[in-house]
Every structure is written in structure tokens, then in C-alpha cells.
């Protein structure tokens, strides 16, 4: 039996791996996207913090949605696959301070959701699962062997 590598993604991290890998993260207003290729049993996961703003000259800065998607596209090309071959899932974008009245222009969680969805669509990916918005955090485990993502909702602490 092959040992499974457990990888924890911090905010701004990205990984792409083979079937012997499980990826873990905890999200608040950040977004995680998982991509899984059933035929090759490969996949990736990101944990981006902001919708855009990748500094010039740093196209693969996974702290931002555009940089995270650039990572995915690089690995899709590297593995000679195409976006339509991946099962794509999005998680996160939870409000962490629901008791505060935040103007929509400053709502990072919603901007993260919108940016990720638009970038995926623009690059030919189809999202099959969306567990987005709401309040609180989410704990995720992505098993690259099966494409399964386990999610546990974590409540917001009382103010």
C-alpha cells in the first residue's frame, strides 16, 4: 500500500499532485478551488486570499485569484490535458464579521467568489460544486486519488 502525503495549504498556497496526496486547508473569506482529472488521477488545490492584484512580473502569485488560476493553467498545459477534462469545485468566501455592516465595495469574500468564478469560466473550466458565501469558516480535505472533497463548516465565534 502506498503512503499518502498529507499537505496543508496556508493562505496563498497552491499545489498540484498525483493520487497519493491529500490536501488540507481552512478557509474564511478566502477561496479554495480544487481541480481533479479522473483519468489520470491528478489534481490541484489553491487557497487564494484576494480577487486580483498579482504584481507585474509575478504571474504565479497564488495569493490572488488570477495568480492561482495561472498556476492551474500552467499545470493543465504541463500535463497535456485541457480545462474541460477537470472536475472543478469552489469553496469559501464566508463572512467572518457578519455583525459589521460592510459596504459591498469592501466585501472581500464576495469579490473573491466573483473573481474566481469569472476567471474559471473565461478559461474554459466548468464548476460542478459551489459551497460559497454564508458566514464562518470551512475545513477542507481534498483526496487526489478519488477527487472527493470533505468539507466541515465551522461557526463564527460570537462577537
Secondary structure, DSSP 8 states (H G I E B T S, - for coil): ----EEEE--TT-EEEEETTEEEEEEESSSEEEEEEETTTTEEEEEEE-BSS---TT-TT-TTBHHHHHHHHHHHHHHTT--GGGEEEEEEE--BS-TTS---GGG-HHHHHHHHHHHHHHHTT--EEEEEE-SBSEEEEEEETTT--EEEEEE-----
